[in-house]
Amino acid sequence: MSATERLIAYHLARLNDKNPDVRIRSIRELALLEATEAYKTLEALYHSDPDPSVRQAAQEAGRTLYLKMVRDGQTPP
């Protein structure tokens, strides 16, 4: 597993943290890492997280990742 893959896994795990600020920071990091594999997870978080700020961050990051997938010729899920 590469360092980037470990970093992505770390941030994905932090999406379950009870602190919304931790979740938001990890969402933003996933977008910066262009972690397109996190797209479906962020979509689920957008629909289920109780905190509106987390949902907004997930929506923004999801949009970023979606556009990256389109740019790279990937079929978004």
Backbone as CSV, one residue per row, in Angstrom:
resi,resn,N_x,N_y,N_z,CA_x,CA_y,CA_z,C_x,C_y,C_z
1,MET,0.859,-1.178,0.000,0.000,0.000,0.000,0.904,1.238,0.000
2,SER,0.605,2.166,-0.894,1.418,3.383,-1.005,1.082,4.355,0.131
3,ALA,1.924,5.341,0.288,1.702,6.358,1.320,0.386,7.103,1.069
4,THR,0.097,7.380,-0.192,-1.148,8.081,-0.520,-2.354,7.216,-0.179
5,GLU,-2.279,5.940,-0.488,-3.384,5.035,-0.162,-3.595,4.950,1.345
6,ARG,-2.505,4.927,2.103,-2.631,4.903,3.571,-3.248,6.204,4.084
7,LEU,-2.868,7.317,3.489,-3.409,8.610,3.890,-4.910,8.689,3.584
8,ILE,-5.293,8.196,2.424,-6.716,8.174,2.065,-7.491,7.286,3.025
9,ALA,-6.951,6.110,3.340,-7.609,5.193,4.278,-7.756,5.851,5.654
10,TYR,-6.730,6.573,6.071,-6.767,7.277,7.354,-7.920,8.291,7.375
11,HIS,-8.031,9.081,6.318,-9.087,10.100,6.280,-10.472,9.465,6.133
12,LEU,-10.570,8.381,5.406,-11.858,7.684,5.312,-12.294,7.183,6.689
13,ALA,-11.359,6.671,7.463,-11.691,6.182,8.808,-12.143,7.325,9.707
14,ARG,-11.548,8.504,9.525,-11.901,9.648,10.357,-13.290,10.213,10.037
15,LEU,-13.899,9.767,8.962,-15.256,10.228,8.648,-16.274,9.688,9.652
16,ASN,-15.859,8.724,10.466,-16.736,8.167,11.503,-16.502,8.806,12.870
17,ASP,-15.607,9.783,12.948,-15.304,10.439,14.217,-16.544,11.169,14.724
18,LYS,-16.702,11.218,16.046,-17.881,11.889,16.608,-17.807,13.413,16.484
19,ASN,-16.598,13.950,16.319,-16.415,15.392,16.219,-16.619,15.850,14.762
20,PRO,-17.597,16.698,14.513,-17.858,17.151,13.143,-16.674,17.882,12.511
21,ASP,-15.887,18.596,13.311,-14.729,19.311,12.764,-13.690,18.337,12.206
22,VAL,-13.534,17.209,12.870,-12.608,16.179,12.385,-13.116,15.626,11.057
23,ARG,-14.407,15.373,10.986,-14.987,14.853,9.743,-14.807,15.855,8.604
24,ILE,-15.051,17.131,8.878,-14.910,18.167,7.850,-13.472,18.258,7.371
25,ARG,-12.501,18.233,8.291,-11.093,18.298,7.882,-10.719,17.117,6.997
26,SER,-11.210,15.937,7.343,-10.896,14.758,6.523,-11.571,14.829,5.159
27,ILE,-12.774,15.338,5.112,-13.469,15.506,3.828,-12.649,16.429,2.926
28,ARG,-12.196,17.521,3.481,-11.405,18.476,2.688,-10.084,17.876,2.236
29,GLU,-9.460,17.084,3.097,-8.211,16.416,2.722,-8.448,15.422,1.588
30,LEU,-9.546,14.698,1.643,-9.854,13.744,0.573,-10.016,14.467,-0.760
31,ALA,-10.626,15.636,-0.727,-10.772,16.412,-1.965,-9.412,16.879,-2.462
32,LEU,-8.567,17.355,-1.548,-7.227,17.810,-1.938,-6.384,16.666,-2.505
33,LEU,-6.580,15.471,-1.959,-5.857,14.296,-2.443,-6.442,13.758,-3.755
34,GLU,-7.564,14.356,-4.169,-8.280,13.902,-5.368,-8.587,12.411,-5.277
35,ALA,-9.072,12.011,-4.104,-9.359,10.606,-3.797,-10.714,10.224,-4.378
36,THR,-10.740,9.972,-5.681,-12.006,9.664,-6.344,-12.658,8.404,-5.782
37,GLU,-11.865,7.528,-5.178,-12.440,6.321,-4.584,-13.312,6.642,-3.369
38,ALA,-13.225,7.863,-2.855,-14.034,8.277,-1.715,-15.372,8.877,-2.132
39,TYR,-15.612,8.987,-3.421,-16.813,9.665,-3.915,-18.104,9.074,-3.331
40,LYS,-18.266,7.758,-3.413,-19.509,7.128,-2.926,-19.651,7.297,-1.417
41,THR,-18.550,7.217,-0.693,-18.582,7.405,0.761,-19.026,8.819,1.100
42,LEU,-18.504,9.798,0.372,-18.895,11.189,0.615,-20.355,11.422,0.243
43,GLU,-20.802,10.750,-0.801,-22.211,10.866,-1.187,-23.111,10.328,-0.066
44,ALA,-22.735,9.193,0.496,-23.516,8.621,1.600,-23.480,9.540,2.819
45,LEU,-22.325,10.124,3.090,-22.188,11.046,4.213,-23.074,12.274,4.001
46,TYR,-23.122,12.755,2.774,-23.967,13.908,2.448,-25.436,13.615,2.779
47,HIS,-25.864,12.399,2.541,-27.268,12.033,2.785,-27.558,11.657,4.231
48,SER,-26.520,11.320,5.014,-26.806,10.749,6.330,-26.228,11.499,7.530
49,ASP,-25.263,12.385,7.335,-24.634,13.016,8.496,-25.606,13.984,9.162
50,PRO,-25.659,13.957,10.503,-26.591,14.853,11.205,-26.150,16.322,11.212
51,ASP,-24.876,16.592,10.916,-24.374,17.967,10.979,-24.444,18.640,9.608
52,PRO,-25.133,19.772,9.502,-25.267,20.445,8.206,-23.930,20.899,7.613
53,SER,-22.979,21.279,8.449,-21.667,21.699,7.938,-20.909,20.531,7.319
54,VAL,-21.054,19.360,7.906,-20.422,18.159,7.358,-21.073,17.808,6.024
55,ARG,-22.392,17.898,5.981,-23.103,17.597,4.723,-22.669,18.559,3.616
56,GLN,-22.515,19.846,3.957,-22.090,20.827,2.959,-20.665,20.519,2.482
57,ALA,-19.771,20.199,3.405,-18.388,19.876,3.029,-18.361,18.628,2.145
58,ALA,-19.180,17.638,2.471,-19.240,16.410,1.666,-19.766,16.719,0.265
59,GLN,-20.744,17.605,0.174,-21.284,17.983,-1.129,-20.222,18.686,-1.975
60,GLU,-19.508,19.617,-1.374,-18.478,20.359,-2.106,-17.346,19.435,-2.556
61,ALA,-16.894,18.562,-1.662,-15.823,17.621,-2.007,-16.301,16.637,-3.068
62,GLY,-17.540,16.189,-2.941,-18.099,15.274,-3.933,-18.136,15.908,-5.311
63,ARG,-18.484,17.170,-5.369,-18.507,17.886,-6.640,-17.094,17.958,-7.243
64,THR,-16.119,18.253,-6.405,-14.720,18.313,-6.840,-14.276,16.964,-7.403
65,LEU,-14.582,15.904,-6.674,-14.172,14.563,-7.120,-14.923,14.139,-8.379
66,TYR,-16.189,14.491,-8.464,-16.973,14.173,-9.660,-16.352,14.830,-10.892
67,LEU,-16.023,16.108,-10.772,-15.425,16.823,-11.901,-14.067,16.232,-12.282
68,LYS,-13.303,15.788,-11.297,-12.026,15.137,-11.590,-12.254,13.847,-12.370
69,MET,-13.250,13.070,-11.958,-13.535,11.821,-12.661,-13.937,12.100,-14.108
70,VAL,-14.753,13.099,-14.328,-15.183,13.455,-15.675,-13.982,13.909,-16.500
71,ARG,-13.153,14.766,-15.918,-11.933,15.239,-16.604,-11.015,14.085,-17.003
72,ASP,-10.906,13.099,-16.115,-10.010,11.966,-16.356,-10.648,10.881,-17.224
73,GLY,-11.866,11.100,-17.668,-12.540,10.130,-18.515,-13.096,8.934,-17.779
74,GLN,-13.180,9.023,-16.450,-13.781,7.950,-15.671,-15.292,8.107,-15.677
75,THR,-15.978,7.014,-15.563,-17.428,7.061,-15.455,-17.786,7.222,-13.990
76,PRO,-18.358,8.368,-13.611,-18.751,8.550,-12.209,-19.813,7.521,-11.822
77,PRO,-19.752,7.075,-10.571,-20.737,6.069,-10.115,-22.142,6.619,-10.099
